[in-house]
Amino acid sequence: MTKVSIYSRSNCHLCDVALETLESFHTEFTFVIEKILIDGNLELESKYGESVPVILINDAPHDFFRVNPDRFRAAMSNLI
């Protein structure tokens, strides 16, 4: 099963939009979404800080700030 991780912060509008975009792809692809809040985790805040949301596909970096639908679709299609 493909895993899509989204590193996020609380009350992050861009993170909410990215999550909604990812969820909209459930009609096309089978994958699980793992939402990880970086709030209060010094290691994750240092690593991802101002770049959230950060999206990984199967633990490989994919996008940050926004989900590009065409790029996401292409990446998921390559996994099939």
N, C-alpha and C positions, 0 to 999 in steps of 0.2 A: 504494500500500500504506500502510495506517495504521501510524504509529509510536507506540508507547507507551514513553516514557522513564521510568526510575525512578532518581532520585538517591538514593544509598545510602551507608552506611558499612560497613566491615568489622565482623563480629561484632555486627550489629544485628538483634535478634530481630524487631522490628516490620518491618524491611526484608525479612527472609526470609518472613514471613507475607504481606506485601503482594505479593511476587514470586510466591508460590504461588497467591494469589488471582487475580492477573493471568493466570498460566499456565492456571488452570482455565477461563478464558473462551475458550481456543483451540478448544473444541468448538463455540462459538456464533459466533465472529467470527474473521476473518482479519486478523492484525496481527503486527508484529514488536515484540519487546521489546528495548530498549536499556538495559542496566544500566550506570550511571555511578557509580563510586566517587568520593566527594568527598575521601576521606582524602588529606591532604598537598597538596591544591590550595587555596591560600589564597583564591582568588576564589570557588570553589564553597563552601568552608567558610563564608566570610563571607555568601554569598547564602542557603545552605540550612541551615547549621549544625545547630541543634537541631530543625529541622522534618522531618528525614528519617524515613521515606521521603517523597520528593516525587514525585508522578506527574504527567506531562505527556502529553497526547494531541496528536500532531502539533505539538509544541512549545508548546502552550497549557496553562497550569496547570490541573490537574484536582482533585487531592486531595493531602493530606499526612497523615502519621502512619498512616492506615489507608485501605484501598480500600473504599469503600462499594459493595457489589455492585449495588444498584439504580441508584445514580447512574452507575456505570461502564456498566452495560447500556444505560441511557438515552442516555448520551453516544455510545456506539458505534452504537447504533441510528439516531441522528440523522445519522451519517456515511454511512449506506447510501443 
